[in-house]
Amino acid sequence: MVSLHIEHPITDLATWTTAFTAITEIRRQAGVTAEIVRHPVGDDTYVVIDLEFDTGEHAHAFLRFLESQIWAVRENAPALAGTPETKILEAVHLT
């Protein structure tokens, strides 16, 4: 399992949530198997998103999509208020 971890400031949570929800089917088609969205307690102007994928290739491909088709087009990311920070993470298997 591989995670695409994303953090970024937003202008307002309601607008961001609407935009995020609008691409639910695109995320599914891209191989997202699970997702969790959080924000810091008391701060609804920052989001932390973890998207789970079966493969690193799917995670990298979806990150490229976000960079070129979503974050680069203001209409597709209306609440984005800064540059997203991303990491692709893999699980550590403890024995």
C-alpha positions in Angstrom: 0.0 0.0 0.0 1.2 3.5 -0.9 -0.1 6.8 0.3 -0.1 10.2 -1.4 0.1 12.7 1.5 -0.9 16.3 0.6 -1.0 19.4 2.8 -1.9 22.9 1.8 -3.6 26.1 3.0 -7.1 26.9 1.7 -9.3 30.0 1.6 -12.3 28.3 3.0 -13.3 24.8 3.9 -16.8 24.7 2.2 -15.4 25.8 -1.2 -12.5 23.3 -0.9 -14.9 20.5 0.1 -17.1 21.1 -2.9 -14.1 21.0 -5.3 -12.7 17.9 -3.7 -16.0 16.1 -3.8 -16.4 17.0 -7.5 -13.5 14.8 -8.5 -14.5 11.8 -6.4 -15.0 9.6 -9.5 -11.7 10.7 -11.0 -9.9 9.6 -7.8 -11.6 6.2 -8.0 -10.7 5.8 -11.6 -7.1 6.8 -10.8 -6.8 3.9 -8.3 -7.5 5.7 -4.9 -8.7 2.9 -2.6 -9.2 5.0 0.5 -8.9 8.6 1.6 -8.9 10.6 4.7 -9.1 14.4 5.0 -8.2 16.3 8.1 -7.6 19.8 9.3 -5.8 21.1 12.3 -8.1 21.6 15.4 -9.4 25.1 15.3 -8.0 25.9 11.9 -10.3 25.3 8.9 -7.9 27.1 6.5 -5.5 24.2 6.2 -6.1 20.6 5.0 -4.2 17.4 5.2 -5.2 14.6 2.8 -4.0 11.0 2.6 -5.0 9.1 -0.5 -4.2 5.3 -0.5 -3.2 3.4 -3.7 -2.3 -0.2 -4.4 0.9 0.8 -6.3 3.4 3.6 -6.3 2.8 4.0 -10.1 -0.8 5.0 -9.4 0.2 7.4 -6.7 2.8 9.1 -8.9 0.4 9.3 -11.9 -2.3 10.9 -9.7 0.1 13.4 -8.3 1.1 14.4 -11.9 -2.6 14.8 -12.7 -3.2 17.0 -9.6 -0.1 19.2 -10.5 -1.0 19.6 -14.2 -4.8 19.5 -14.3 -6.1 20.6 -10.8 -3.6 22.9 -9.0 -2.4 24.6 -12.2 -5.9 25.7 -13.2 -7.5 28.2 -10.8 -11.0 27.2 -11.7 -10.3 23.5 -10.7 -8.8 24.5 -7.3 -10.9 27.5 -6.3 -9.9 27.4 -2.6 -6.2 26.6 -3.0 -4.2 29.3 -1.1 -0.6 28.3 -1.5 1.6 25.6 -2.9 0.7 22.0 -1.9 3.3 20.0 -0.1 3.3 16.4 -1.1 5.0 13.1 -0.2 4.5 9.6 -1.5 4.8 7.3 1.4 5.1 3.5 1.7 4.3 1.4 4.8 7.0 0.2 7.1 6.4 -3.4 7.9 7.4 -4.1 11.5 8.2 -7.6 12.6 
